[in-house]
Amino acid sequence: MTDRPIVLHLVDDTTAGGVTRVLDFIRTNPDMAAIARHEVKVVARNRSIPALSADMIVSHLSISWRSLPVLIALRARHAGLPLVHVEHSYTEAFTALNVPFKVRFFTLLRNAYALFDRVVAVSEEQGAWMRRRGLVSREALQVIRSAVDLGRFRALPAPAGPALRIGAIGRLDRQKGFDVLIEAFRDLTSPEISLHFHGTGSEEQALRALAKGDPRIHFHGHSAVPEEALASVDVVAMPSRWEAFGLVALEARAAGRRLVASDLDGLKDSAGIEAQYVTGHGVQDWRLALQAALDAGTAAPARALGAEQEFADRWNHLVQLCLDRSEPLTRMACGRA
């Protein structure tokens, strides 16, 4: 199908993680390939981007004051093309914890997002925050919840017997709240339960020190095969301090694992209605939630059916909206709801 339009996705972060895996899914999904040829181009962060050959450009780039001139130049060089930005990072909880000068930060986001014909929020909660803060016009905002191929996760058998193994999967970073998880777990006295970390990151040594030699706490390093990490645990804990979506939660649901998650940001989407939610990051609250999840046993929740198809359908709708060949291709054509 040589006549398919080219949708070029720009990314400046190639570390192993959710964004990379979502882009892999976009490139290889057959339903999306039927509409357009999706290609990924890695660019240097905060460095000028030359003129690109494509029918539509999608930014997965980091937004900062340093990157704003780069985005302005990207818009100027491709004035005749529809430009879309996907916001993988910024959320209400991120802003509350990490941004001291909020008015200045919101000014940055409004100016950056205004350069694009459409801005994609990766969860309903993130999109609602963008609307409340007036960061994106309602006409320009599109919500497309993240997804990957979940077939291998759904193929995993549900855990059997009592729930004994708690999994913490992801970067060992302050964002993930694993320090709270360790403290809460250490307050549980059963010698039969265990806590398993699958991931690496800047907080690893601090987390190992916090574990204080508890023989029930294990650090396994990076898991190259995510479904193997989920196969080894009964319950997944996600005490994130902020989370635009939370791909691990979606994968845990598909694998039939119980979830204990922070009640914030995109986790309200990715963890689903069957998750056990915890408000805040109090150690006592998390201890009680972990104990309740272990006591509930290993009955499998729903397997996140339909997530991939919804993702593909929403992306195809956006691509067709922006590349409507029935009239001249303009920014206004892409901007219509």
N, C-alpha and C positions, 0 to 999 in steps of 0.2 A: 504494500500500500504506500507507494511513493508520494501520493498527493496528500498525505496526512500533514496537518500543521505541526510545527515544532514548538514545543513548550519547553523553555530553557529555565532550569532551576539553579539559582546561584546560592552557594553555601560557603561560609568562611570558617566553619568548625567541623573538622573531620574526625574528631575523637569518637571512639565507640560510644554509642548512646542512642537515645530515642530518635533524635533528628535524623541521624544517618540511616537508621533502620526504616523510618517512615519514608525517606527518599528512595531507598532500595525497593520498597513496596510500590511506590508510585511508578518507578521505572519498569517494573516487571509485571504489574497487574494487567491481565489480558483485557478486562473491560475498559480500562483507561487507555490502553494501547489501541483499541478500536477507534477511539475518537481523535487521538493525537499521539505524536511521538514525544515522549518525555525524556529529556536529557538533563544531566547534572553537570554543572561546571563549578569547580573549586576555585575560589578567588582569595587573594590575600586580604586579611582584615585591614580596614581603614586605608586601603590603597586604591588608586584610581582604576576603574574598570573600563576597558576599551569598548568601542562599538561592537555589538554582538549581532550575530545572524540568527534570527528566530522570529516566529510569528507572535509569541507572547513570552514575557519574562516574569518569573516568579522569584522574589527575594526571600531567602531564609537567612538573611544577614543580621548581624548584631546591630542594634541601633544605639548610638551614643552621640555626644556632641562632636567627637572626632570623626565619626562616620557620616555625619550629616552632609558635609560638602561632597562626599563620594556619592551619596544617594541623589543629591541635587544634580550632579553631573550625569549620573545614570539616567535620570529622567530627561535631561536636556538632550543627551545623545540618542534617545529612543523616543522622541516626542510623538511619533506616529504609531507606537506599539502600546498595547495594553500592558500595564505593569501591575503586579499583585505582590503584596507583602504578607508573609505568614509570620505571626508573632508567637514564637516558641518560648519566650522567656518571661515577659513582664506580666504581673498579676497584681491583684489587690493586696495579697499577703506579702509579696515581694516588696512592694512599695512601702507598706507599713513598717517593715523590718529594716530595710536597707537604704531608704531614700530620705535624707534629712531635709532637703529643700524641694518639697513636693511640687510647688507651683512651677519652679524652674523645670523639673522633670516632666511635668505634664505639658509644658510648652514645647519641650523637645519632641515628645511623642506626637503632639498635634501637628507640628511642622513636618515631621518625618512621614507620618501616615498620609498627610495631604498630598504628598508626591505620587501616591499610588492610586490607581483606579479602584482597586478593591483591597481591603485588609481582611485577612482570614484570622479569626480567633480559633484556637484549637480545642476549646471547650465552651459550653454554654455559659458557665460562670465567668470565664475570662471575657467573653463577649458582653455579658451583662455589665461587668465592671467598666469596659470601654465605653458603653453607652451612657452609664451613669456619670462618668467623668467628662463626657463630651469629647473623647479622644478621636472618635471616628463618627462620621455621619451614619445615620441608620441606612441610607441608600448604599453606602460603600462597604458596610460591614457584612461579612459572610462567616458563618460558623461551620467549620468542618472538623469534627472530632477526629483525632488522630487514630490511626490503625496500622497494623501490620498483618501479615498472613498468620492467622491463628490456628491453622489446621494441625500443626504439630503439638500445640498445647491442648487442643480438644482431644487429641488422640491419647493423651496420658490417662491412665486409670485414676479414678478418684482415690485418695488415701483411705486406708481401711484401719479399723481398730481405733484406739484412743488417740486423741490429738496430743502429740508430745513434742514435735519439732517445729519451731518458729523460724521462718525465713525472713531475712532482711536483704533485699536484692537491689543493687544500684551503687552509684558512686559514693565513696566514703567521704562525704562533704557535709558541711554545716547545714546546708539546705535540707538534707534528708532526715535530720533529727535523730540520728542513731544513738547519740549520747543519751537522750531521754529514754530510748528503748533499752539500752544496757542497764541504766539505773533502775528502771521499772522491772526488768527481768530479774535482776539480782535480788529484788525484794520477794520474788516468788521462791518458796522454800523446797519445792519438790525436787528430789535428786534425779528424777526420771526425765524431766523436760530438758530441752536444749535449745540454744539460739545459734543460728548459722548465718554468717555474713558472706555474701557473694558479691565481691566488688573490690575495687582499689580506689585510692584517692588520698588527698592531702591530709585527711583527718585520721588515717589508719593508725598511726602510732598513738595518738591521743585516745582513740577508742580502745586500743589494746591495753593502754594503761588504765583506762576506766574499768575495763573488765576485771582487772586486779587478780589475774590468775584463776578466775572461776572456771573450773574444768568443764562446765556445761556450755561455755561460749566458744565458738569456733570461727576462725577466719579462713576462708577457702580461696581468697584471691578472685581475680576476674574469671567469670564463667563465659567461655566463648560460645557455648551452646545454652541459651537461656532456658530452654525447656528442661534441661537436665537439672538446673538449679531448682526449678519449681517441683520437679519430680521427687526431690529429696526432702521436701518439707510438707507439713500438714496445714500450717497457717502462715499467712504472709502479713507482716506488719509494716505499715508505711506512715511513720510519724513525721512526715515532711513539714517543714516550716513554710514552704510555698511550693506550688506545683501547677504549671500551666495546664497540664493534662494528667500525666502519670501513667505511662505505658505499662509499667510493671503491674499495675492494678488490673488493667484490661487483660493482660496475659494470665494473671493469677485466676481471674474469673473463668477464662477459657479453659484453664487447667483444672477447674473444679476445686480450687483451694479457698478456704475461708479468708476473709480480709478484715484487718483492723486498720483503720485509716484516719488521718486527720480530717476534720470536718471543715475543709477550706478549698478554695480555688477549684481547679479542674478535677480534683479527686472526687468531687461530688458527682461528676460525670463518669469518670473511668472506673471507679470502684463499684458503682451500681447500687441499687436499692437494698441488696442483701448484705452489704458490708456493715460492719459494726464501726460507727463513727465516734471519734473522741474529740471533744471541744478543748482546744488549748493543748499545752504541753506539760502539764503538771505530772510529776512522776507518779503520784498516787492514782490519778485518773487513768494513766496508762497501765499501771499495775492491775487495777480492777478490770480494765478492758481485756488485757491479755489473759487473765485468769478466766474471765467469762468465755472467751473464745476457745480456750483449751477445754473448759467444762462442756462446751456445746458439742464437742466431738468432731467427726470428720464427714458429716453429711455434705454431699457435693452441692454447691449452689448452681444456678443456671450458667450455661457455658458461653455467655456473651455472643449469642447467635445474631448474625446480621450486621456485625460491626464493619466488616470489610466491604460489604455491598453498599452500606450507607456511605462510607467514605468514598468509594469509587463513584457512586451516583452523584454525590455533591460536587466532587471535583469535575466530573464530566459536565454537569450543569454550568459550573463557573466557566469552564473552557469554552463551551458553546456560546454562553452569554457574551464573553469577551471577543470571540472570533466569529460572530454572526456575519455570514457572508451575504445575507440578503440585503444589506445596506452598507454604506461606507463605514469602514472601521475607524471609529473615533472613540475618544475617552468617554463621551457621553453614552455611547452604545454599551460600553462595558459597565458604566456606572448605573444603568437601570436595574431595578429590582426584578 
